[in-house]
Structures are given as C-alpha cells and as structure tokens.
Amino acid sequence: MVEAIRAGQRLLTPTELEQALREAGFARYHIHHPFHRLMNAGDLTLGQMQAWALNRYCYQATIPKKDALILARSEDPEFRREWRKRIIDHDGEENGEKDGGIRRWLKLAEGLGLDRDMVTARRKALPATRYAVGAYLDLVTQGSLLTAVASSLTELFSPVAIGERVPAMLARYDYITEETLSYFTPRLHQAPRDAEHALALVTRWADTPEKQAEAVEALLAKCDLLWAMLDALHHAYVSPGQIPPGAFRPKDHRT
Amino acid sequence: MVEAIRAGQRLLTPTELEQALREAGFARYHIHHPFHRLMNAGDLTLGQMQAWALNRYCYQATIPKKDALILARSEDPEFRREWRKRIIDHDGEENGEKDGGIRRWLKLAEGLGLDRDMVTARRKALPATRYAVGAYLDLVTQGSLLTAVASSLTELFSPVAIGERVPAMLARYDYITEETLSYFTPRLHQAPRDAEHALALVTRWADTPEKQAEAVEALLAKCDLLWAMLDALHHAYVSPGQIPPGAFRPKDHRT
C-alpha cells in the first residue's frame, strides 16, 4: 500500500490513509528492534540499561525544542494552543505537582544509578545519538509542516511499547521500581491525545496523493531515526568491544 | 595534553598546539576503526565494500556544500580564494580533463558493481550515515569559524589512510583496479595542501587557551563523526542480521 501511495496512483480516503500510516509505521517501529527485545526479555545488563537511559535522555531533552520549532511554523493559534501542550508535558512546571517528562526521565536515569550531571551534560552519550537527534530537528524544520506533524505519529504506537516495557522491566530487573518508571505513566494518556490531534491534521492536510506519500515518508523517516538510535546502542553496548572513543563505559561492561 | 588544554591551564605555542592536534586527532582517526582494519586486511566481502562505497558517497557528495558554508562565513577574500579550491577539487569541471572527487567516487562505486543512480539517490544509504553528514553541516555552521576550519584537520591524516588503503585494496581484492581507486590519487597532494592552510590558520587564530581547546574539540568532534559512520556500517554489514529496514542489502549478504 505504501508503494502505491508513493507512486501517487490515487487519493486515499482519510480512513485508508490512517490505516496506511498505522501499518507502515508500526512495521518499522523500534519496538521490533533487537535491543528492545533484549530489554523486554530481561536480558540487558545494568550497564546496558544505563547506556539506554543516558542516550535516550538526549532525545527526551530535545523534545520541547523540537515541538517549539514546529509550533513556530504555524500561523494558526488553535494549532499552536494544542501543540504547546507537548512542550508543557516535557518541561513541566517549576514548582508544580507535576514533573515534566525530562525530569521524570532523569529520575529513571538516577534510578539506574547514573549521575545526574553526567546525564544532563550529554558528553558521554554516543555521538550517533546526538546526530540522530539533530536530524530530528532538521526533519521538522526543513520539510513541510505536514512532514513535521506526521513525523510525530510514532506516538500512535507508544502506548503499545510502554504496555510491553513497563511490566517487563518491573518483572525482570529487580533494581527497577515503579517510581523509577514514573516517566511512562502520564505518557499513556498524553501520547494518544497528541497522536489523535496530529492524525486528524495529517488526514485533513494530505489532500493529494503527493502529500499522502509525504506523510507516510515522514513517519517512516521518524521510525528510521528511532531505529538508528537503538542500532547505535546495540553496536556500542551489545556487540563486544565496540564502544566508541570518549563514550560512556559501564562499570560492568565486558570488553 | 588535551585535558590540560581543555582545562585552559596555559597558552600553548603554535608548535605545541600543532603537536596536540596531531596527537589527539590521529589517536581518534577512523584509520583505527575495526571496519577499516577489516578492509585493509582483505577481509571484507564485495557486499560490505559496496555498502562502504554507497554510504561514503553521502559524505563525499556533501563536501562541496560543507566547504561553501565555511567559505560563506569568512569576510576575507584571501581565505575564500584558498578555501574554494576544495569546492573545485570535489565538484570538478563540467567538461574538464580533471574529474572532481565526487565523480571519481562514483567511479569507485560503479567499479564495485553498484548502480550509479542508486548511489546518487542516497535512499539506500544508512539513515545513520545521513545523520552524521547532517551533523557535519551543523558543526561547520553552528560553531565558530575556528571550529569549522579545525574540523577539517582530519585531512592531516588522510595521506596515511590512503597510503595504507590503496596498496592493501589492490593487493587483496582481485576485482579492484587502479582505475577504480582513482579518487585517491589527487587526494594525496590536495589533502596536505588543504591541511597545511587550515593548520596555519588554526594555530594563528587560537590565541587563548579557550580557543586552543575549542580547536582540539572540533577536530575530535570530526573524528567522532567519521568513526560513527564506520560504526553504522560495521553494525549493519559486519554484525549478523542488523541491516536496518529499507537500507541497501548486498546480494552476497549472509542474513
């Protein structure tokens, strides 16, 4: 179906486009990556979990900037009001009850025994992680607004990933507590709310075969990006002897 | 020594700074990467060589754009006149005797049996390669001009890499000819000319400990970038079963 859209053969109905996005996106979603499979099977070492949390922090910390860049591209206050919720979700409130996603991710990193300052400095993250995050900012600024919004649709699948990951992590890693994983709880309602909004826009805006193909391409480009971050982690921390110079070296790492 | 510069403890003489750059850069240069070691030992399959040429094309094709962005940052016609040689070297002349580096790289790719259009389209390259190339453009535009110029200093080491690679490839892969490797011949005088120019500027411009540290950091950042591209290749094409979805799959690849 994706190839047919790419070829621009005919205009899909909104429902067909939604289906195409869901199918193509889920097939390439990083839930299927070997690193996540190892994680959910309980087969990662503490050091590998730390490397994941450290690197993923680079991604988490960039989300509000990414969303601000998208917000800044729209002329429509209604769009911007809806989109700013994402910024608030991740940056939180200074002294609020509600931590933002970034602070919760730091809790996760600290819960895994990482030093907070080391994590926030990002110097020990894999260069490849930083490049992928930079490519995400390029994607949402250099393509169309449709591309930027469609690239966020990986959130359609995030509840599935969280639904697998949280119980698996609690069951299979004795040092992981519910408190450590508090990042994921609010995501279970935030992600579907955001995805629903983005999906409604994408199916409305993509009113030619070219734009429909563009939307699917954007979602796949985002899937590639998440996949590449796990490739980098897998290569550095699962394949033996491949941590690049200067990157985080877990204490328990076999060389 | 690099740590001392980073700490900004004292101003190095130009000779000391050059020495620091040469030492720190060479230690992190991708010549030491396992993928290059396999290549020089004659241990790569044709498919792995193809993957290397295909992905490296993304880097080669971006060099003139990268150099134009650097040229555009300078107010100094003398600097720009010198720097534009790099653009000419890679883009070549339309009907000239002298092919540019990009065309020569395509010869290499074709010599390895790749389809020219597939290579220039770049869709089958690893996403991680494209991200690293994008990060290179960010590095030369978002940092200082000193950072941009210092990041080019990996060329100091390129004759060593070529001196190892060309004889090793000719000796150990019977399908590789001198014609296929014609990219590398002019690089043996272009790279030292460019590196000498950049080195003279960097040692003159870096007149505080902070700027000296910045220059070393820029060179290491570039080394990280070249290293990350080989990490991505190694993961996808040497580690079994890890080619990301959508990327080039060599005909001879074991799955």
Interface residues (C-beta under 8 A of the other chain):
Chain A: A27 R28 P34 L126 P127 A128 R130 Y131 A132 G134 A135 D138 L220 A221 C223 D224 L225 W227 A228 D231 A232 H234 H235 A236 S239 G241 Q242 P244 P245 G246
Chain B: A27 R28 P34 L126 P127 A128 R130 Y131 A132 G134 A135 D138 L220 A221 C223 D224 L225 W227 A228 D231 A232 H234 H235 A236 S239 G241 Q242 P244 P245 G246
